[in-house]
Amino acid sequence: MDRKIRVVQYGAGKMSVYTMRYVYEKGAEIVGAIDVNPDVIGKDIGEIMGTENKGIKVVSLEEAENMMKETKPDIAIVTTMSLIKDVEDALMLCARLGVNAITTCEEAFYPMNSNPVVTKKIDDLAKETGCTITGSGYQDIYWGQLISSMAGSTQTIKKIKGSSSYNVEDYGIALAKAHGAGLSLEEFDEQVASVDRISNEERQAMIEKGEYLPSYMWNVNGWLCAKLGLTVKSQTQKTVPQTNNEDIESSTLGMTVKAGMATGMSAVVTTETEEGIVIESECIGKVYAKDDFDKNEWTVMGEPETTLVINRPATVELTCASIVNRIPDVINSKPGYVPTEEMGELNYRVKSLNEYVK
């Protein structure tokens, strides 16, 4: 492409501070921004980024379609919610207008195994208008590509076991609430944990209706199985609350999480495959106490056994850099809802993003 890639930022919150700056630093440009927060609407995106004004003001959701029709972006970056049903309207708008889209929505990483109804709806429309929709972020490398690369250097695999922790304070109130942060243990049990005390048949029925609430690793396990060519035989999920023995202040929730209340949750997803390989992955998302820090640990068990540990990853920045570095892959991809496992390796972009577009 012989011009700058034109990007619309959908969601002008915490993550957009990085995604928009990275877009400019990679030689692309922001041509529009959208948000629902009245405190943000009307602001120049430079004010949000902490830079000089860019001449681009955040518009309301009601103005989004007209703005996108006028600016004709090549791609939209959607950094709002964590469930595919919550970003459905944003992605359907992009699909309807024929605008490529990439989202940090965690379920969007591989939504076909948790909400095939919405995924097919987006896929059908995107194919009709000739654009590509996908999900990416931290998991693209640290829960996906690194693990598949480790597997590629292993002779035989019996089990893949992973664990990752992150501070929900870094991602906004929607994500914190989705993890049950700030709930009493009774409320957590009723609102979060009870969802997974169901049979496999009941879970599958919920999935087919688009009513299931997956943890992040549910979709990661599906992505890994697709990437490694594994056939899923069964998959289960269990969530348990995380607590702290002292009060913790949460700026995101705007409250004090009292000792003994849920600071977040741990979700363990176990996938059995026809090939005999088991994938067991855990994500721990909570409001951090002073001594907590992000950690990512994966072990490929077999011949040989290999463990990868990453302490204190800059999860937010890595998420946003992954999104921006994926932009050329999305634009180059076939139309439809295409998970990144079909797009090849995620690479560092030395040159301006447009130079990688075919």
C-alpha positions as a Markdown table, in Angstrom:
| # | Residue | x | y | z |
|---|---|---|---|---|
| 1 | Met | 0.0 | 0.0 | 0.0 |
| 2 | Asp | 1.5 | 3.3 | -1.1 |
| 3 | Arg | -0.3 | 5.5 | 1.6 |
| 4 | Lys | -0.7 | 5.5 | 5.3 |
| 5 | Ile | -3.1 | 2.9 | 6.8 |
| 6 | Arg | -6.2 | 4.7 | 8.1 |
| 7 | Val | -7.4 | 3.6 | 11.5 |
| 8 | Val | -10.5 | 4.2 | 13.6 |
| 9 | Gln | -10.2 | 3.8 | 17.3 |
| 10 | Tyr | -13.4 | 2.3 | 18.7 |
| 11 | Gly | -13.3 | 2.8 | 22.5 |
| 12 | Ala | -11.2 | 5.7 | 23.8 |
| 13 | Gly | -10.3 | 4.3 | 27.3 |
| 14 | Lys | -7.2 | 3.0 | 29.0 |
| 15 | Met | -6.1 | 0.7 | 26.2 |
| 16 | Ser | -6.5 | 3.3 | 23.4 |
| 17 | Val | -3.8 | 5.4 | 25.0 |
| 18 | Tyr | -1.3 | 2.8 | 23.8 |
| 19 | Thr | -3.0 | 1.6 | 20.6 |
| 20 | Met | -3.4 | 5.0 | 19.2 |
| 21 | Arg | 0.2 | 6.0 | 20.0 |
| 22 | Tyr | 1.5 | 2.8 | 18.6 |
| 23 | Val | -0.5 | 3.4 | 15.4 |
| 24 | Tyr | 1.2 | 6.7 | 14.8 |
| 25 | Glu | 4.6 | 5.3 | 15.7 |
| 26 | Lys | 4.2 | 2.6 | 13.1 |
| 27 | Gly | 3.5 | 5.1 | 10.4 |
| 28 | Ala | -0.3 | 4.8 | 10.2 |
| 29 | Glu | -2.8 | 7.4 | 11.2 |
| 30 | Ile | -6.0 | 7.7 | 13.3 |
| 31 | Val | -8.8 | 9.2 | 11.3 |
| 32 | Gly | -11.6 | 8.8 | 13.8 |
| 33 | Ala | -12.4 | 7.7 | 17.4 |
| 34 | Ile | -15.6 | 6.5 | 19.1 |
| 35 | Asp | -16.7 | 6.2 | 22.7 |
| 36 | Val | -19.9 | 6.2 | 24.8 |
| 37 | Asn | -18.4 | 8.1 | 27.8 |
| 38 | Pro | -19.8 | 11.7 | 27.8 |
| 39 | Asp | -16.6 | 12.8 | 29.6 |
| 40 | Val | -14.5 | 11.6 | 26.6 |
| 41 | Ile | -16.8 | 12.5 | 23.7 |
| 42 | Gly | -15.6 | 15.7 | 22.0 |
| 43 | Lys | -12.0 | 15.5 | 23.3 |
| 44 | Asp | -9.1 | 15.5 | 20.9 |
| 45 | Ile | -7.4 | 12.1 | 20.8 |
| 46 | Gly | -4.1 | 13.9 | 21.5 |
| 47 | Glu | -5.5 | 14.9 | 25.0 |
| 48 | Ile | -6.3 | 11.2 | 25.6 |
| 49 | Met | -2.9 | 10.1 | 24.5 |
| 50 | Gly | -1.1 | 12.8 | 26.4 |
| 51 | Thr | 0.4 | 14.4 | 23.3 |
| 52 | Glu | -0.3 | 17.4 | 21.1 |
| 53 | Asn | -3.7 | 17.7 | 19.6 |
| 54 | Lys | -4.2 | 15.6 | 16.5 |
| 55 | Gly | -7.3 | 17.3 | 15.1 |
| 56 | Ile | -9.4 | 14.2 | 15.6 |
| 57 | Lys | -12.2 | 14.4 | 18.1 |
| 58 | Val | -13.9 | 11.5 | 19.8 |
| 59 | Val | -17.5 | 11.1 | 18.5 |
| 60 | Ser | -20.5 | 9.4 | 20.2 |
| 61 | Leu | -21.8 | 6.0 | 19.2 |
| 62 | Glu | -24.7 | 7.6 | 17.4 |
| 63 | Glu | -22.3 | 9.4 | 15.1 |
| 64 | Ala | -20.0 | 6.4 | 14.5 |
| 65 | Glu | -21.5 | 5.1 | 11.3 |
| 66 | Asn | -21.5 | 8.5 | 9.6 |
| 67 | Met | -18.0 | 9.2 | 10.7 |
| 68 | Met | -16.7 | 5.9 | 9.4 |
| 69 | Lys | -18.5 | 6.4 | 6.1 |
| 70 | Glu | -16.9 | 9.8 | 5.7 |
| 71 | Thr | -13.3 | 8.8 | 6.8 |
| 72 | Lys | -13.3 | 5.4 | 5.0 |
| 73 | Pro | -10.8 | 3.7 | 7.4 |
| 74 | Asp | -8.9 | 0.6 | 6.4 |
| 75 | Ile | -9.4 | -0.9 | 9.8 |
| 76 | Ala | -11.0 | -0.3 | 13.2 |
| 77 | Ile | -9.3 | -1.2 | 16.5 |
| 78 | Val | -12.0 | -2.1 | 19.0 |
| 79 | Thr | -10.9 | -1.9 | 22.7 |
| 80 | Thr | -14.1 | -2.0 | 24.7 |
| 81 | Met | -15.5 | -5.2 | 26.3 |
| 82 | Ser | -14.4 | -8.8 | 27.0 |
| 83 | Leu | -17.3 | -10.9 | 25.6 |
| 84 | Ile | -18.1 | -11.3 | 21.9 |
| 85 | Lys | -21.8 | -10.4 | 22.5 |
| 86 | Asp | -20.8 | -7.1 | 24.0 |
| 87 | Val | -18.7 | -6.1 | 21.0 |
| 88 | Glu | -21.1 | -7.6 | 18.5 |
| 89 | Asp | -22.6 | -4.2 | 17.6 |
| 90 | Ala | -19.2 | -2.7 | 17.0 |
| 91 | Leu | -18.0 | -5.6 | 14.9 |
| 92 | Met | -21.2 | -5.8 | 12.9 |
| 93 | Leu | -21.0 | -2.1 | 12.2 |
| 94 | Cys | -17.5 | -2.6 | 10.8 |
| 95 | Ala | -18.7 | -5.7 | 8.8 |
| 96 | Arg | -21.7 | -3.9 | 7.4 |
| 97 | Leu | -19.5 | -1.0 | 6.2 |
| 98 | Gly | -16.8 | -3.4 | 4.9 |
| 99 | Val | -14.2 | -2.1 | 7.3 |
| 100 | Asn | -11.6 | -4.6 | 8.7 |
| 101 | Ala | -11.6 | -4.8 | 12.5 |
| 102 | Ile | -9.3 | -6.2 | 15.2 |
| 103 | Thr | -10.4 | -6.3 | 18.8 |
| 104 | Thr | -8.8 | -6.8 | 22.2 |
| 105 | Cys | -12.0 | -8.6 | 23.3 |
| 106 | Glu | -10.7 | -11.8 | 24.9 |
| 107 | Glu | -13.5 | -14.1 | 23.7 |
| 108 | Ala | -12.9 | -12.8 | 20.2 |
| 109 | Phe | -9.6 | -14.6 | 20.1 |
| 110 | Tyr | -11.4 | -17.9 | 19.2 |
| 111 | Pro | -15.2 | -17.2 | 19.6 |
| 112 | Met | -16.3 | -20.1 | 17.5 |
| 113 | Asn | -16.0 | -22.5 | 20.4 |
| 114 | Ser | -18.0 | -20.3 | 22.8 |
| 115 | Asn | -20.5 | -18.3 | 20.8 |
| 116 | Pro | -20.8 | -19.8 | 17.3 |
| 117 | Val | -24.1 | -17.9 | 16.8 |
| 118 | Val | -22.6 | -14.4 | 16.9 |
| 119 | Thr | -19.4 | -15.5 | 15.2 |
| 120 | Lys | -21.3 | -16.9 | 12.2 |
| 121 | Lys | -23.4 | -13.7 | 12.0 |
| 122 | Ile | -20.3 | -11.6 | 11.8 |
| 123 | Asp | -18.5 | -14.0 | 9.5 |
| 124 | Asp | -21.4 | -14.1 | 7.0 |
| 125 | Leu | -21.7 | -10.3 | 6.8 |
| 126 | Ala | -17.9 | -9.8 | 6.6 |
| 127 | Lys | -17.6 | -12.3 | 3.7 |
| 128 | Glu | -20.5 | -10.5 | 2.0 |
| 129 | Thr | -18.8 | -7.1 | 2.2 |
| 130 | Gly | -15.2 | -8.3 | 1.8 |
| 131 | Cys | -13.6 | -7.4 | 5.1 |
| 132 | Thr | -11.8 | -9.3 | 7.9 |
| 133 | Ile | -12.7 | -9.4 | 11.6 |
| 134 | Thr | -10.5 | -10.9 | 14.3 |
| 135 | Gly | -9.4 | -10.8 | 17.9 |
| 136 | Ser | -5.8 | -10.5 | 19.1 |
| 137 | Gly | -3.8 | -9.1 | 22.0 |
| 138 | Tyr | -1.5 | -10.5 | 24.7 |
| 139 | Gln | -2.8 | -14.0 | 24.2 |
| 140 | Asp | -1.7 | -14.0 | 20.6 |
| 141 | Ile | 1.9 | -14.5 | 21.7 |
| 142 | Tyr | 1.9 | -15.4 | 25.3 |
| 143 | Trp | -0.9 | -17.9 | 25.4 |
| 144 | Gly | -0.7 | -18.9 | 21.8 |
| 145 | Gln | 2.3 | -18.5 | 19.5 |
| 146 | Leu | 5.0 | -19.1 | 22.2 |
| 147 | Ile | 3.2 | -22.4 | 23.2 |
| 148 | Ser | 2.8 | -23.6 | 19.7 |
| 149 | Ser | 6.5 | -22.8 | 19.0 |
| 150 | Met | 7.5 | -24.8 | 22.1 |
| 151 | Ala | 5.3 | -27.7 | 20.8 |
| 152 | Gly | 7.1 | -27.5 | 17.5 |
| 153 | Ser | 10.4 | -28.4 | 19.2 |
| 154 | Thr | 8.9 | -31.3 | 21.1 |
| 155 | Gln | 9.0 | -35.0 | 20.0 |
| 156 | Thr | 6.0 | -36.2 | 21.9 |
| 157 | Ile | 3.4 | -34.3 | 24.0 |
| 158 | Lys | 1.3 | -35.7 | 26.8 |
| 159 | Lys | 0.0 | -32.5 | 28.3 |
| 160 | Ile | 0.3 | -28.7 | 28.0 |
| 161 | Lys | -0.2 | -26.8 | 31.2 |
| 162 | Gly | -0.4 | -23.1 | 31.5 |
| 163 | Ser | -1.1 | -20.3 | 34.0 |
| 164 | Ser | -1.3 | -16.6 | 33.6 |
| 165 | Ser | -2.1 | -13.8 | 36.1 |
| 166 | Tyr | -3.0 | -10.2 | 35.5 |
| 167 | Asn | -4.3 | -7.2 | 37.4 |
| 168 | Val | -7.9 | -6.4 | 36.5 |
| 169 | Glu | -7.2 | -2.7 | 37.5 |
| 170 | Asp | -5.3 | -2.3 | 34.2 |
| 171 | Tyr | -8.2 | -3.1 | 31.9 |
| 172 | Gly | -11.2 | -1.1 | 33.1 |
| 173 | Ile | -14.4 | -1.7 | 35.0 |
| 174 | Ala | -16.1 | -4.1 | 32.6 |
| 175 | Leu | -13.3 | -6.6 | 32.9 |
| 176 | Ala | -13.0 | -6.3 | 36.6 |
| 177 | Lys | -16.7 | -6.9 | 37.1 |
| 178 | Ala | -16.6 | -9.9 | 34.7 |
| 179 | His | -14.0 | -11.4 | 37.1 |
| 180 | Gly | -16.3 | -11.0 | 40.1 |
| 181 | Ala | -14.0 | -8.4 | 41.7 |
| 182 | Gly | -15.7 | -6.7 | 44.6 |
| 183 | Leu | -18.4 | -9.3 | 45.2 |
| 184 | Ser | -19.0 | -11.1 | 48.4 |
| 185 | Leu | -18.2 | -14.9 | 48.3 |
| 186 | Glu | -21.9 | -15.6 | 48.3 |
| 187 | Glu | -22.5 | -13.2 | 45.4 |
| 188 | Phe | -19.5 | -14.7 | 43.5 |
| 189 | Asp | -20.8 | -18.2 | 43.9 |
| 190 | Glu | -24.3 | -17.1 | 42.6 |
| 191 | Gln | -23.2 | -14.8 | 39.8 |
| 192 | Val | -19.9 | -16.3 | 38.6 |
| 193 | Ala | -19.1 | -19.9 | 39.8 |
| 194 | Ser | -22.6 | -21.2 | 39.4 |
| 195 | Val | -22.4 | -20.8 | 35.7 |
| 196 | Asp | -20.1 | -23.8 | 35.4 |
| 197 | Arg | -21.8 | -26.2 | 37.7 |
| 198 | Ile | -23.6 | -27.7 | 34.8 |
| 199 | Ser | -23.3 | -30.9 | 32.7 |
| 200 | Asn | -21.5 | -31.0 | 29.4 |
| 201 | Glu | -24.8 | -31.3 | 27.6 |
| 202 | Glu | -26.2 | -28.2 | 29.3 |
| 203 | Arg | -23.0 | -26.3 | 28.5 |
| 204 | Gln | -23.1 | -27.2 | 24.9 |
| 205 | Ala | -26.7 | -26.2 | 24.7 |
| 206 | Met | -25.8 | -22.8 | 26.1 |
| 207 | Ile | -22.9 | -22.4 | 23.7 |
| 208 | Glu | -25.2 | -23.2 | 20.7 |
| 209 | Lys | -27.6 | -20.5 | 22.0 |
| 210 | Gly | -24.9 | -18.0 | 22.4 |
| 211 | Glu | -25.5 | -17.8 | 26.2 |
| 212 | Tyr | -22.3 | -19.3 | 27.6 |
| 213 | Leu | -19.8 | -17.1 | 29.6 |
| 214 | Pro | -16.3 | -18.4 | 28.8 |
| 215 | Ser | -13.2 | -17.6 | 30.8 |
| 216 | Tyr | -10.3 | -16.3 | 28.6 |
| 217 | Met | -8.6 | -19.7 | 28.5 |
| 218 | Trp | -11.7 | -21.4 | 27.0 |
| 219 | Asn | -11.0 | -19.6 | 23.8 |
| 220 | Val | -7.2 | -19.9 | 24.1 |
| 221 | Asn | -7.5 | -23.7 | 24.4 |
| 222 | Gly | -9.7 | -23.7 | 21.2 |
| 223 | Trp | -7.1 | -21.6 | 19.4 |
| 224 | Leu | -4.2 | -23.9 | 20.5 |
| 225 | Cys | -6.1 | -27.0 | 19.4 |
| 226 | Ala | -6.8 | -25.4 | 16.0 |
| 227 | Lys | -3.2 | -24.3 | 15.7 |
| 228 | Leu | -1.7 | -27.6 | 16.7 |
| 229 | Gly | -4.2 | -29.7 | 14.6 |
| 230 | Leu | -5.8 | -31.3 | 17.6 |
| 231 | Thr | -9.4 | -32.5 | 17.7 |
| 232 | Val | -11.3 | -31.5 | 20.8 |
| 233 | Lys | -13.1 | -34.4 | 22.6 |
| 234 | Ser | -14.3 | -32.5 | 25.7 |
| 235 | Gln | -13.7 | -29.2 | 27.4 |
| 236 | Thr | -14.7 | -28.1 | 30.9 |
| 237 | Gln | -14.3 | -25.0 | 33.0 |
| 238 | Lys | -14.2 | -24.2 | 36.7 |
| 239 | Thr | -14.0 | -20.8 | 38.4 |
| 240 | Val | -13.0 | -20.1 | 42.0 |
| 241 | Pro | -12.8 | -16.8 | 43.8 |
| 242 | Gln | -9.5 | -15.1 | 44.7 |
| 243 | Thr | -9.4 | -13.3 | 48.1 |
| 244 | Asn | -7.0 | -11.3 | 50.2 |
| 245 | Asn | -6.5 | -11.1 | 54.0 |
| 246 | Glu | -6.3 | -7.3 | 53.9 |
| 247 | Asp | -8.5 | -4.6 | 52.4 |
| 248 | Ile | -7.5 | -3.4 | 48.9 |
| 249 | Glu | -8.4 | -0.1 | 47.3 |
| 250 | Ser | -9.7 | -0.5 | 43.7 |
| 251 | Ser | -9.6 | 2.7 | 41.6 |
| 252 | Thr | -11.2 | 0.9 | 38.7 |
| 253 | Leu | -14.2 | -0.3 | 40.8 |
| 254 | Gly | -14.2 | 2.9 | 42.9 |
| 255 | Met | -14.4 | 0.9 | 46.1 |
| 256 | Thr | -12.5 | -0.8 | 48.9 |
| 257 | Val | -12.5 | -4.6 | 48.4 |
| 258 | Lys | -12.8 | -5.8 | 51.9 |
| 259 | Ala | -10.7 | -8.6 | 53.3 |
| 260 | Gly | -12.4 | -11.9 | 52.5 |
| 261 | Met | -14.3 | -10.5 | 49.5 |
| 262 | Ala | -13.6 | -11.7 | 46.0 |
| 263 | Thr | -10.7 | -9.7 | 44.4 |
| 264 | Gly | -11.2 | -11.6 | 41.2 |
| 265 | Met | -11.2 | -15.2 | 40.0 |
| 266 | Ser | -9.1 | -18.1 | 38.9 |
| 267 | Ala | -10.6 | -20.0 | 35.9 |
| 268 | Val | -9.2 | -23.5 | 34.9 |
| 269 | Val | -10.1 | -24.9 | 31.5 |
| 270 | Thr | -9.3 | -28.5 | 30.7 |
| 271 | Thr | -9.4 | -29.8 | 27.2 |
| 272 | Glu | -9.1 | -33.5 | 26.2 |
| 273 | Thr | -8.4 | -34.3 | 22.6 |
| 274 | Glu | -8.8 | -37.3 | 20.4 |
| 275 | Glu | -5.1 | -37.4 | 19.9 |
| 276 | Gly | -4.6 | -38.0 | 23.7 |
| 277 | Ile | -3.0 | -34.6 | 24.4 |
| 278 | Val | -4.6 | -32.7 | 27.4 |
| 279 | Ile | -4.5 | -28.9 | 27.6 |
| 280 | Glu | -5.0 | -27.5 | 31.1 |
| 281 | Ser | -4.8 | -23.7 | 31.3 |
| 282 | Glu | -5.6 | -21.3 | 34.1 |
| 283 | Cys | -6.0 | -17.5 | 34.1 |
| 284 | Ile | -6.0 | -15.6 | 37.4 |
| 285 | Gly | -7.5 | -12.1 | 37.1 |
| 286 | Lys | -7.8 | -10.0 | 40.2 |
| 287 | Val | -7.3 | -6.7 | 41.9 |
| 288 | Tyr | -3.6 | -7.0 | 43.0 |
| 289 | Ala | -2.3 | -6.6 | 46.5 |
| 290 | Lys | 1.0 | -4.7 | 46.9 |
| 291 | Asp | 3.2 | -7.8 | 46.4 |
| 292 | Asp | 1.3 | -9.3 | 43.4 |
| 293 | Phe | 2.7 | -9.1 | 39.9 |
| 294 | Asp | 1.8 | -10.5 | 36.4 |
| 295 | Lys | 3.2 | -13.9 | 35.6 |
| 296 | Asn | 2.9 | -16.2 | 32.7 |
| 297 | Glu | 4.0 | -19.9 | 32.9 |
| 298 | Trp | 3.6 | -22.7 | 30.5 |
| 299 | Thr | 4.9 | -26.3 | 30.5 |
| 300 | Val | 4.9 | -28.7 | 27.5 |
| 301 | Met | 5.0 | -32.1 | 29.1 |
| 302 | Gly | 6.5 | -34.9 | 27.0 |
| 303 | Glu | 9.8 | -35.6 | 25.4 |
| 304 | Pro | 11.5 | -33.4 | 26.4 |
| 305 | Glu | 9.6 | -31.4 | 29.0 |
| 306 | Thr | 10.0 | -27.6 | 28.7 |
| 307 | Thr | 8.8 | -24.8 | 30.9 |
| 308 | Leu | 8.6 | -21.2 | 29.9 |
| 309 | Val | 8.2 | -18.5 | 32.7 |
| 310 | Ile | 7.8 | -14.8 | 32.1 |
| 311 | Asn | 7.6 | -12.7 | 35.2 |
| 312 | Arg | 6.2 | -9.1 | 35.2 |
| 313 | Pro | 5.3 | -8.9 | 31.6 |
| 314 | Ala | 4.0 | -5.5 | 30.6 |
| 315 | Thr | 0.6 | -7.0 | 29.8 |
| 316 | Val | -1.2 | -3.8 | 28.6 |
| 317 | Glu | 1.6 | -2.6 | 26.4 |
| 318 | Leu | 2.2 | -6.1 | 25.0 |
| 319 | Thr | -1.6 | -6.4 | 24.2 |
| 320 | Cys | -1.6 | -3.1 | 22.4 |
| 321 | Ala | 1.6 | -3.7 | 20.5 |
| 322 | Ser | 0.3 | -7.1 | 19.3 |
| 323 | Ile | -2.9 | -5.5 | 18.1 |
| 324 | Val | -1.0 | -2.9 | 16.0 |
| 325 | Asn | 1.6 | -5.3 | 14.7 |
| 326 | Arg | -1.3 | -7.6 | 13.5 |
| 327 | Ile | -2.9 | -4.8 | 11.4 |
| 328 | Pro | -1.2 | -5.8 | 8.1 |
| 329 | Asp | -2.2 | -9.5 | 8.6 |
| 330 | Val | -5.8 | -8.5 | 9.1 |
| 331 | Ile | -5.9 | -6.4 | 6.0 |
| 332 | Asn | -4.1 | -9.1 | 3.9 |
| 333 | Ser | -6.4 | -11.9 | 5.2 |
| 334 | Lys | -9.3 | -13.5 | 3.4 |
| 335 | Pro | -12.8 | -12.1 | 4.2 |
| 336 | Gly | -14.8 | -13.3 | 7.2 |
| 337 | Tyr | -14.2 | -13.9 | 10.8 |
| 338 | Val | -10.6 | -15.2 | 10.8 |
| 339 | Pro | -8.8 | -16.2 | 14.0 |
| 340 | Thr | -5.2 | -15.3 | 14.1 |
| 341 | Glu | -4.1 | -18.9 | 14.2 |
| 342 | Glu | -4.9 | -18.8 | 10.4 |
| 343 | Met | -2.9 | -15.7 | 9.8 |
| 344 | Gly | 0.6 | -17.0 | 10.5 |
| 345 | Glu | 3.2 | -15.8 | 12.9 |
| 346 | Leu | 2.9 | -12.4 | 14.5 |
| 347 | Asn | 5.9 | -10.4 | 13.6 |
| 348 | Tyr | 7.7 | -7.2 | 14.6 |
| 349 | Arg | 7.1 | -4.4 | 12.1 |
| 350 | Val | 10.4 | -2.5 | 11.3 |
| 351 | Lys | 8.9 | -0.5 | 8.5 |
| 352 | Ser | 5.6 | 1.5 | 8.4 |
| 353 | Leu | 2.6 | -0.8 | 8.5 |
| 354 | Asn | 1.4 | 0.1 | 5.0 |
| 355 | Glu | 4.6 | -1.4 | 3.6 |
| 356 | Tyr | 3.5 | -4.9 | 4.7 |
| 357 | Val | 0.1 | -4.7 | 3.0 |
| 358 | Lys | -0.1 | -6.5 | -0.3 |
